[in-house]
Structures are given as C-alpha cells and as structure tokens.
C-alpha cells in the first residue's frame, strides 16, 4: 500500500496539490513517493487530506514501481471507496487493481481529486 498523509491542496483559479508518503509492502517501507498535481478552473480555498492506495493485483504494483512518473488515470485507474455508499468492503466485492481511500479531509475546498496526479519516486 502507498500511504500519503497530509496532502495539501490550495487554489484560487489556479491550484495545486502536493504530498509525500511511503510505499509499504509486507509491513515494511520499501520506497518513498511524492504526489503532485495542478488544476485550472473555479476553485478557491485550501485543504489537507490523507490518501491510502492499496494495490490489489501484483501486476498493478509492478507497473507502479517500474514507472519513472506514474500518472493516476493515465498509467493506472484507481477506484475510490466511499464507505458510506457500501454496506461492506472486502476482497469479494473489490475486483479493481488499485483501490484508494481519501480520509481526514480538513479545510475549505469544494473537492479534492488525484485524477492526473503524478507519483514520483523519491531518493532517500
């Protein structure tokens, strides 16, 4: 799973978002990644949110790790789970290669999305 806490998004007409986190496999951190994105349109405000991506298929994880700049929605599709809309979430009803959870949203912004966001491996 990729865990990126405290993604910051801010904008006034033109916006951007950024965060850093860790890729964890079998309970150990194996790499660090950043998420960055820009947007243009009707927007005003700032917020923070936490992101967890769970790689449900080995092939999706290999593609992510092998990429020099993986883009959400371009290099792979992420299905976001809204627990309020599902009665239960488990491996029998999730068939998508990458599942995402956004939580802990704080701030004053209408929405946050990672569609088109670029994930880049950090050297540490």
Secondary structure, 3 states (H helix, E strand, C coil): CEEEEEEEEEEEEEEEEEEEEEEEECCEEEEEEEEEEEEEEEEEEEEEEEEEEEECCHHHHHHHHHCCCEEECCCECCEECCHHHCCCCCCCCCCCCEEEEEEEEEECCCCCCCCCCEEEEECC
